[in-house]
Amino acid sequence: MPTAADIRLRNLRSLIEKAGGPSDAAKKLDMDASQLSQIAGRHPTRNIGTAMARRIEKVFHKAEGWLDVSHSQLPLQQRAERNVHPARDLQREVPLISWVQAGAWDNLVDTFQPGDAERWIATYASVSNHAFALRIIGDSMTNPHGAPSFPEGTVIIVDPERAAQPGKFVVVRQNSDTECTFKQLVRDGGQHYLKPLNPRYPVFEMLPDAVVAGVVVQAVMDL
């Protein structure tokens, strides 16, 4: 799964290509080609910060948050439709909720209401009506060896209706906790375990009373 920084970089490179190349894109962004190369060249030396991301979206007439979601992983049918209809027709928003709310997701009725969320996050992922977003806290899912990695502050899109299979990244509540935890689901010797990506944290057994609140379908940069 690509990191949030990877998604921004890939989307910016797509915009640069459609603009006619780095020189034309740099002019649109009112910056030197060398400055653009620092964030979108073959070997970038700077990440695309939030302020820069919003500026790029404005210059290229994209909705706020467009740069933060992956557009290349849409199903082929949806990609074809996007070439005909405005991109906003496929965009939807999911509520950014607390980990305590996620822990009680199975008690929620219908879909989340506007007042239930800290804010609403735009996504082009194909998700159910009960999908929600969570902001990563801590570094247990930060992979020091590279991708996949979910650093603190990353926002993950979670779908309760996706099947939780070994290898997937899941949000789980267990042991009657009020909050959920986010880990990779692994299977070994017929038993399921929850594995952090940071080796400083232990792998632990998935208990019989565990409830999977959802499977992670996308990670986006903290807005």
N, C-alpha and C positions, 0 to 999 in steps of 0.2 A: 504494500500500500504506500503510495507516495506521501511525502511529508507535506505540511501546509506550505512550506517555502518552495518545494518542488512544484506544487500546483500553481502558485503565483508566477513562478519563472516560466513555466510552460505556457501559461495563458498570455503572458507578456510577449513571449517570442512569437506566438501566433498573431498577436496584434501587429507586431513589427513587420512580419511577413506580409500581412494584408495591407499594411500602409505603404508597401513598396520597398522595404528594406530599412536598415538602421539609420541611414542618413535622413530619409524622409520622416521616419518615426521620431528621431531626435528633434527635428525642426518642429513637429507638432507638439512635442513635449517641452519645447523651449529649453533644450539642454544641448551640450556638446555631445558629439558621437562618442567621445571617450567616457563621458559620464554615463551614457546609456550602456556602454560596454561593461562598465563596472557592475551593473545589476543584471544585464541580460546577455553578456558576451559568452564566448565558449567556456571561459573559466571565470565566472563572476567572483568579485572580491567583496561584494556587499549584498545583503539581503534586501528584498523589497519591503520597506517598512509600511506600517498602516497608513500614514499620511501620504506616502508616495503612491500606494495602491489606490487610494481614493482619488488622487490627482490624475492618475493614468486612466481610471474609469471615466472621469469627467471629460478628459480630453478626447477619448475615443467613443464617447456617447454610450457608455455602458452603465447598467444599473449598479448602485452601490452594493458591493459584495460580489460582483461578477467575477473579479479576479481571484476570489478565494475558493471558488468551487470548480471541480473538474468537469470540463466539457467534452473531453475526449473519450470518456468511459461510458457514454450514453449507449443504450442499445442501438443497433444499426437503424431500426425503424424510426426511432426518435431523432437520430442524427439527420436522417433524410427529411423528416418533418421540419426540423429546425432550419433547413435551407429554404423552406417555403414560408413558414410562419415566423413572426417575431419571436426572439428567444424568450421573452417574458411569458409566452404562452406555456412554456414548459417549466418555468421557475415556480417553485412553491416555497412556503416558509414553514418552519417547524419551531415549536417553542423551546427556548433555552430555559431549563428548569434546574432545580437544586437536586443534589444527590439524595436528599431525604424524600423529595417528591418522586424521584425515580424508584426509590425503595417501595413506594406505595402504588406503583403504576397499575398493578392488577386490581386495585380498588377504584380506579378512575372509570367514569362512564363516558361513552361516546368519545369525542375528541376534546383536546385542551381548548380552553377559552382564553381570550386575550388577557384577562387578569391573572391567569395561572402562571404566566411566564415572566422571566426577567426581561426578555426581549425575544424577538423572532428572528431566526436565522434563515437566510436564503439558501436553497439547495436545488440542484438539478438532478439529484439522485432519485431513482424510482423507489419511493417509500410508501408505506401504508398511511392511513389517516391518523394512526396513533403514534407515529414517529415523533421523536423529540431530540433535543440537543443537550449535551452536558459539557461543562468546561473542566478540563483536566486539572486536578489539584495534586501537587507533589511530583516526584520524579520516578516513581516505581515503573512507569511505562516509557521512560526515556532510555533509548537503546544507545549505549556508548559506542557501539560498533557500526552504527549507520541505520539505514532503513530496514524494516519499518520502525518508526519511533514516534512517540506522542509526548512531546515536552509539555511541561506545566503551562497552562494557558491555552493550549490547543482546544478547539471545540470539536467534539465528535457528534456525528449524526447517528442516532440509534433507532433501529426498527424492531419493535416487539414481535412482529409477525414473520421475521426471518428465522429460518431453522438454525439452531445453535449446533454446529458440527465441529469436531476437532480441527484445530488450526484457525478457527474464527476468533475474532476479538469480541468479547462479550461483556455485558454489564450484568452483574449477578448480585443478588441478595441472599445471604445464607445465615444460618445459626440465629434466626429471629432478629437479625440486625435491623435497625431503622434506616440505614443507608446502604447503598450499593457499592460494589467495588468493580473496577475495570481491569480485566486481565485477558490473557490469551487462553482459550480452552484447549487443553491437550489431553490425550488418552494414552495410558500406559498400563499394560497388564490387566485390561478390563476395567480400570478405574479412571475416572476423569479428575483432572487437576487444573488449577488456575495458576498460570505462569506469568510473572512479571517479565518485562523485557530488560529491566535493569538487574544485572546479576547480583547486585548488593542486597536484593530482597529475595526471600525464600519462595519456592513453589509450595502451594498448599492444596490439600485435598478438597475436592468439591463435595460438600456434605449432602446426605440424602434429602435434607429439607431445603436445599438450594432452589431458588427461583431465578430463572433467567429473565431479566427485564427486557433484554433486547440484544441484537447483534449490531455491531458497528458497521455502517455501510460507507462512511466517508469521514475524513478529517479535514477541517478547514482552519485557516489562520484566525487567531483571536481578533475580533473586530474592535 
